[in-house]
């Protein structure tokens, strides 16, 4: 019997109490996972924000955002929550500039 042993480097994903220093691909892959601590809307927002902040070229950013948009489609209710969360975050950001 042959045994194959492979060690994987853990990916840091949103909602797991992990730092934001993850590989950008981790944020796209997070769209494929079941969120444990975040709502789906909050997970989507976190993924897209991290991808937006990452040092990527235009094509890489497009592909990662496309993955999140495709695999983390929101229901109507989740889309409303997403917009509320996004507006709250933008409001916080604008207040910090004042």
C-alpha positions as CSV (number, residue, x, y, z in Angstrom):
1,X,0.0,0.0,0.0
2,X,1.4,3.4,-1.0
3,X,0.8,6.4,1.1
4,X,1.0,9.9,-0.2
5,X,1.6,12.6,2.4
6,X,1.3,16.3,1.5
7,X,1.4,19.2,3.8
8,X,-0.7,22.2,2.9
9,X,0.0,25.7,3.9
10,X,-3.2,27.0,5.5
11,X,-5.1,29.8,3.8
12,X,-6.3,32.7,5.9
13,X,-10.0,33.2,5.2
14,X,-12.5,35.8,6.4
15,X,-14.7,35.2,9.4
16,X,-12.4,32.7,11.1
17,X,-10.6,35.1,13.4
18,X,-7.6,35.1,11.0
19,X,-5.5,38.0,10.0
20,X,-6.0,39.8,6.8
21,X,-2.6,38.9,5.5
22,X,-3.9,36.1,3.3
23,X,-3.1,35.4,-0.3
24,X,-5.6,37.1,-2.6
25,X,-6.6,33.8,-4.0
26,X,-7.9,32.8,-0.5
27,X,-10.4,35.6,-0.7
28,X,-11.8,34.3,-4.0
29,X,-11.9,30.7,-2.7
30,X,-13.7,31.8,0.4
31,X,-16.7,32.4,-1.8
32,X,-16.9,28.6,-2.3
33,X,-17.0,27.9,1.4
34,X,-19.8,28.0,4.0
35,X,-19.3,31.0,6.2
36,X,-19.1,30.1,9.9
37,X,-19.1,33.5,11.6
38,X,-20.1,35.9,8.9
39,X,-23.3,36.1,7.0
40,X,-23.0,35.4,3.2
41,X,-23.5,39.2,2.6
42,X,-20.7,40.1,5.0
43,X,-18.5,37.4,3.6
44,X,-18.9,38.7,0.1
45,X,-18.2,42.3,1.2
46,X,-15.1,41.1,3.1
47,X,-13.8,39.1,0.1
48,X,-14.3,42.0,-2.4
49,X,-12.7,44.5,0.0
50,X,-9.6,42.4,0.4
51,X,-9.3,41.7,-3.3
52,X,-9.7,45.5,-3.9
53,X,-6.9,46.2,-1.4
54,X,-4.5,43.6,-2.7
55,X,-1.6,44.4,-5.0
56,X,-2.9,42.9,-8.2
57,X,-2.9,43.8,-11.9
58,X,-6.2,44.5,-13.6
59,X,-6.6,41.0,-15.0
60,X,-5.9,39.2,-11.7
61,X,-8.3,41.5,-9.9
62,X,-11.0,40.9,-12.5
63,X,-10.7,37.1,-12.3
64,X,-10.8,37.0,-8.5
65,X,-13.8,39.4,-8.3
66,X,-15.5,37.4,-11.0
67,X,-15.0,34.2,-8.9
68,X,-16.6,35.9,-5.8
69,X,-19.5,37.3,-7.9
70,X,-20.2,34.0,-9.6
71,X,-19.9,31.6,-6.6
72,X,-21.3,33.8,-3.9
73,X,-24.6,34.9,-5.5
74,X,-26.9,36.5,-2.9
75,X,-30.6,36.0,-2.5
76,X,-32.7,39.2,-2.5
77,X,-32.6,39.4,1.3
78,X,-28.9,38.9,1.3
79,X,-28.4,41.5,-1.4
80,X,-30.3,44.0,0.8
81,X,-28.1,43.2,3.7
82,X,-25.0,43.5,1.5
83,X,-26.0,47.0,0.4
84,X,-26.7,48.0,4.0
85,X,-23.3,46.7,5.1
86,X,-21.5,48.4,2.2
87,X,-23.3,51.7,2.9
88,X,-22.3,51.5,6.6
89,X,-18.7,50.8,5.7
90,X,-18.6,53.7,3.3
91,X,-20.1,56.0,5.9
92,X,-17.4,54.9,8.4
93,X,-14.7,55.6,5.8
94,X,-16.1,59.0,5.0
95,X,-16.3,59.9,8.6
96,X,-12.6,59.0,9.1
97,X,-11.7,61.6,6.4
98,X,-13.5,64.4,8.1
